[in-house]
Amino acid sequence: MSATLYNVIEIQKILPHRFPFLLVDRITALEPGRSVEGYKNVSISEPVFQGHFPDHPIYPGVMIIEGMAQAGGVLAFKSMDSQGQEATQDKVVYFMSIDKAKFRAPVTPGDKLVYRLEVVKNKGAVWFLDGKAYVDEKLVAEAQLKAMIVDK
């Protein structure tokens, strides 16, 4: 089992997201400027399952991509911290683009959704990330993400 680098309380000190839109429970690996791994435990109590779908609960692909992006946000902020850049508490990460998104298998309640992202390129405040999401080591979604860190 992976070690916990950041639990949900520590993640909330890094990201501005809160329930019901904080979609990362733990960060288990982080190499500043290079990669991050984290996960979300998908529970039937997620508010999204009230309507998606009541008799056949499927975790929405857009939520998987958002969770990936949030893990990428932790990577970007912690990379900035390690480079001694200006304080990140006054910053927020904005999506610029999502490309080549593919959903390969449904995610359902009870699944542990693991996010793995690698930095493709970083130019100042702009981050290009290759993201993948897994359940039981099976690829369930992937996308190329571009984000920018800006002042709040």
ZARO-628131 format. One record per residue (C-alpha): residue number from 0; residue in one letter; z, x, y. Coordinates in nm, 2 decimals. Layout:
BEGIN
[pt NUM a [Z X Y]]
...
***
This chain:
BEGIN
[pt 0 m [0.00 0.00 0.00]]
[pt 1 s [-0.08 0.13 0.35]]
[pt 2 a [0.18 0.23 0.59]]
[pt 3 t [0.24 0.03 0.90]]
[pt 4 l [0.16 0.21 1.23]]
[pt 5 y [0.19 -0.10 1.45]]
[pt 6 n [0.35 -0.43 1.35]]
[pt 7 v [0.27 -0.75 1.54]]
[pt 8 i [0.54 -0.70 1.79]]
[pt 9 e [0.40 -0.35 1.88]]
[pt 10 i [0.05 -0.49 1.88]]
[pt 11 q [0.16 -0.75 2.15]]
[pt 12 k [0.26 -0.45 2.37]]
[pt 13 i [-0.09 -0.32 2.35]]
[pt 14 l [-0.31 -0.64 2.35]]
[pt 15 p [-0.27 -0.94 2.59]]
[pt 16 h [-0.34 -1.19 2.31]]
[pt 17 r [-0.07 -1.43 2.19]]
[pt 18 f [-0.04 -1.71 1.93]]
[pt 19 p [-0.26 -1.88 1.83]]
[pt 20 f [-0.52 -1.62 1.93]]
[pt 21 l [-0.36 -1.29 1.83]]
[pt 22 l [-0.56 -1.22 1.51]]
[pt 23 v [-0.42 -0.89 1.40]]
[pt 24 d [-0.09 -0.88 1.21]]
[pt 25 r [-0.07 -0.50 1.14]]
[pt 26 i [-0.25 -0.18 1.22]]
[pt 27 t [-0.23 0.05 0.91]]
[pt 28 a [-0.44 0.34 1.01]]
[pt 29 l [-0.56 0.48 1.35]]
[pt 30 e [-0.74 0.80 1.44]]
[pt 31 p [-0.78 0.80 1.82]]
[pt 32 g [-1.14 0.81 1.93]]
[pt 33 r [-1.27 0.76 1.57]]
[pt 34 s [-1.14 0.47 1.36]]
[pt 35 v [-0.89 0.20 1.30]]
[pt 36 e [-0.78 -0.02 1.01]]
[pt 37 g [-0.57 -0.33 1.04]]
[pt 38 y [-0.53 -0.67 0.88]]
[pt 39 k [-0.45 -1.04 0.93]]
[pt 40 n [-0.29 -1.25 0.66]]
[pt 41 v [-0.48 -1.58 0.67]]
[pt 42 s [-0.25 -1.88 0.62]]
[pt 43 i [-0.31 -2.25 0.57]]
[pt 44 s [-0.09 -2.30 0.87]]
[pt 45 e [-0.35 -2.16 1.11]]
[pt 46 p [-0.43 -2.42 1.37]]
[pt 47 v [-0.81 -2.37 1.31]]
[pt 48 f [-0.78 -2.53 0.96]]
[pt 49 q [-0.70 -2.87 1.11]]
[pt 50 g [-1.06 -2.90 1.19]]
[pt 51 h [-1.25 -2.63 0.99]]
[pt 52 f [-1.25 -2.80 0.74]]
[pt 53 p [-0.97 -3.04 0.65]]
[pt 54 d [-1.07 -3.08 0.28]]
[pt 55 h [-1.23 -2.73 0.24]]
[pt 56 p [-1.05 -2.47 0.46]]
[pt 57 i [-1.28 -2.18 0.57]]
[pt 58 y [-1.17 -1.93 0.82]]
[pt 59 p [-1.44 -1.93 1.10]]
[pt 60 g [-1.67 -1.63 1.13]]
[pt 61 v [-1.62 -1.62 1.50]]
[pt 62 m [-1.24 -1.57 1.44]]
[pt 63 i [-1.32 -1.28 1.20]]
[pt 64 i [-1.53 -1.11 1.46]]
[pt 65 e [-1.26 -1.17 1.73]]
[pt 66 g [-1.00 -1.02 1.50]]
[pt 67 m [-1.23 -0.72 1.44]]
[pt 68 a [-1.26 -0.69 1.82]]
[pt 69 q [-0.88 -0.70 1.87]]
[pt 70 a [-0.84 -0.42 1.62]]
[pt 71 g [-1.10 -0.23 1.81]]
[pt 72 g [-0.91 -0.30 2.13]]
[pt 73 v [-0.60 -0.13 1.98]]
[pt 74 l [-0.82 0.16 1.89]]
[pt 75 a [-0.97 0.19 2.24]]
[pt 76 f [-0.63 0.16 2.42]]
[pt 77 k [-0.46 0.41 2.19]]
[pt 78 s [-0.75 0.65 2.22]]
[pt 79 m [-0.72 0.63 2.60]]
[pt 80 d [-0.34 0.69 2.57]]
[pt 81 s [-0.40 1.00 2.35]]
[pt 82 q [-0.65 1.13 2.62]]
[pt 83 g [-0.39 1.09 2.89]]
[pt 84 q [-0.60 0.84 3.08]]
[pt 85 e [-0.46 0.59 3.33]]
[pt 86 a [-0.20 0.34 3.22]]
[pt 87 t [-0.34 0.08 2.98]]
[pt 88 q [-0.09 -0.19 3.05]]
[pt 89 d [-0.30 -0.29 3.36]]
[pt 90 k [-0.62 -0.31 3.15]]
[pt 91 v [-0.79 -0.56 2.92]]
[pt 92 v [-1.09 -0.52 2.68]]
[pt 93 y [-1.40 -0.74 2.74]]
[pt 94 f [-1.67 -0.80 2.49]]
[pt 95 m [-2.01 -0.70 2.62]]
[pt 96 s [-2.21 -0.77 2.30]]
[pt 97 i [-2.20 -0.86 1.94]]
[pt 98 d [-2.50 -0.75 1.74]]
[pt 99 k [-2.61 -0.76 1.37]]
[pt 100 a [-2.32 -1.00 1.28]]
[pt 101 k [-2.34 -1.10 0.91]]
[pt 102 f [-2.11 -1.32 0.71]]
[pt 103 r [-2.12 -1.23 0.34]]
[pt 104 a [-1.85 -1.44 0.18]]
[pt 105 p [-1.60 -1.71 0.29]]
[pt 106 v [-1.25 -1.63 0.39]]
[pt 107 t [-0.99 -1.88 0.28]]
[pt 108 p [-0.61 -1.94 0.32]]
[pt 109 g [-0.42 -1.68 0.13]]
[pt 110 d [-0.66 -1.40 0.19]]
[pt 111 k [-0.56 -1.07 0.34]]
[pt 112 l [-0.84 -1.00 0.59]]
[pt 113 v [-0.88 -0.62 0.64]]
[pt 114 y [-1.06 -0.50 0.95]]
[pt 115 r [-1.21 -0.15 0.95]]
[pt 116 l [-1.38 -0.02 1.26]]
[pt 117 e [-1.54 0.31 1.35]]
[pt 118 v [-1.64 0.44 1.69]]
[pt 119 v [-2.02 0.48 1.71]]
[pt 120 k [-2.01 0.60 2.07]]
[pt 121 n [-1.77 0.61 2.36]]
[pt 122 k [-1.89 0.65 2.72]]
[pt 123 g [-1.60 0.63 2.96]]
[pt 124 a [-1.47 0.27 2.95]]
[pt 125 v [-1.74 0.15 2.72]]
[pt 126 w [-1.69 0.15 2.34]]
[pt 127 f [-1.96 0.10 2.07]]
[pt 128 l [-1.80 0.01 1.74]]
[pt 129 d [-1.92 -0.06 1.39]]
[pt 130 g [-1.69 -0.32 1.24]]
[pt 131 k [-1.64 -0.45 0.89]]
[pt 132 a [-1.40 -0.70 0.74]]
[pt 133 y [-1.29 -0.71 0.37]]
[pt 134 v [-1.10 -0.93 0.14]]
[pt 135 d [-0.98 -0.75 -0.18]]
[pt 136 e [-1.22 -0.46 -0.09]]
[pt 137 k [-1.52 -0.71 -0.09]]
[pt 138 l [-1.72 -0.70 0.23]]
[pt 139 v [-1.70 -1.04 0.39]]
[pt 140 a [-1.83 -0.98 0.74]]
[pt 141 e [-1.98 -0.70 0.96]]
[pt 142 a [-2.09 -0.66 1.32]]
[pt 143 q [-2.17 -0.40 1.58]]
[pt 144 l [-1.94 -0.45 1.88]]
[pt 145 k [-1.97 -0.33 2.24]]
[pt 146 a [-1.67 -0.36 2.47]]
[pt 147 m [-1.55 -0.24 2.80]]
[pt 148 i [-1.20 -0.17 2.92]]
[pt 149 v [-1.15 -0.31 3.27]]
[pt 150 d [-0.87 -0.37 3.52]]
[pt 151 k [-0.68 -0.70 3.47]]
***
